[in-house]
Amino acid sequence: MIKTILCTAAIATSLATGSALAHDSHGDKAKLIYDHPLPNVPGKSMRAVLVEYEPGGTSAGHTHPKSAFIFATVLEGAIRSQVNDGPVTTYRAGESFSEFPGDRHGVSENASTTEPAKLLAVFVVDTSETELTTYNDD
């Protein structure tokens, strides 16, 4: 019984977090596709977010929780990315980059105006975090 209640709570949390990720105002859409506590790292979870970009689509400048380490890999197309004050870099399908706790993601966009692109972002984050992305006001 307790296991069923915990599983139901985990699914509800996952669905709530997934809907909070929905963001489709600039030709991008983010969807939580995996959420699992790390059994060997108490208080931490692994979450995976699929980001799909329409041709020419962009994500507004943003940050992630201060507890988040992120491994991102391009699944399809090409993504232009800038983390902090680093160079704007184009990553193609199969290429990856990381974001560290406290990093600012200033550029995240489809490098093509004619083809879609997909990015998988895998987070290691405090399990208690409910918002994975905070968009900047600027």
N, C-alpha and C positions, 0 to 999 in steps of 0.2 A: 504494500500500500504506500509506504513512504517513498519507495523507489518510483512509483507511478506519479506521485505528487511532484517529486523533484524533477522528473523528466518533463512533465507538463509545464512546470515553472521555467525550465530551461528553454523549452520550445517557445513559450510565450515571450520570454526575454529576447530570444533570437529574432522572432517575428517583429517585436517592437523595435529592436535595434535596426533591423533591415529596413523597416518603413522609414525610420529616422534618417537613413542614408539616402533615400530617394532624392535625387537632385537632378533636374533635367531642364534647367533654364538656359544653358549655353551649348546645347548639343552634346551633353554627356549624361550618362545615367550610371549610378553606382548601386550595386545590390550585394548585400551580405549573403554569401553562399556557404559559409562554414563558420561554426562557432563551437569551440570545445575547450574546456578547462584543461590545463597541462597537469597531468597527475603527479609528475615529478617536480613541479615548480608551484607550490601552493600560492594561490592568489593571482596567478597569471593564466591567461587564455591565449589560444591561437584563433585568430579570426581571418577569414579570407573574403576580400571584396573584389567583385568583378566590375570593372569600369569600362563601359562601352561608349565610344565616341562616334558621333555621326561625322561624315566628311566635314572638315573645318571646325569640328566641335572643340570646346575648351572647358576646363574647370577653372573656376575663380581661384585666386590666391587663397591658400588655406594652411592651417596647421593641424596636427593630430595631437592626441593626449601626450602629456609630458612623459608618460610611462611607456609610450609606444616605440618599438623598433619595427621597421617595415622593410620587407624585401619585396620589390616589385619586378615583374617580368612582363614583357610585351608578348601577347599571344598572337596578335594579328595586326598587320599594318605597321605603322611607325608613330612613335609618340615623342614630342618635344617636351623636355623637362628641365626645370631649373630648381635646385634646392639651395636655399640661403642665397649667398652672393656668388655662387659658383657659375660656371659657364652654362649657357643654354645648350643642351645636348640632345641629339636625336637618337633614340633607341629603336631598333628594328625588331621584328618578330624573333624571339629567342634570346634577346639581350635583356640584361637586368641591371637594377641599381638599388641602393639602400637609402633609407631615411632614418636618422637617429633621433632619439628623444629630444624634443624642443626645436627640431628643424622647421623652417618655413618653406613651403612649396609654392614658389611664386609663379612658375609656368608649368602647366600640364595641359597639353593640347594635342590633337591629331595633327600630324605633320602633313597630311594630305587633305586637299579640298575636294577630292573625288572618290576616295575609298574610305570605308569605316576602319576603326582601329579598336583593339581590346587590350586591356591591361589587367593583370591579376596582382593585387596587393595583399600580401600576407603579413598580418600584424601579430606581434607578441606584445600583449598589453595587459594592464591590470584588469582582472575579471570584473571588477566593480565599474569600470568605464562604460557609460551608456552612449556617449557621443564620440564617434570615431573621427569626425571631421568638423572643424570650426572654420567657416569662411571669413576671410579678412574683410574689413570695411572699406579698404582703399581700392 
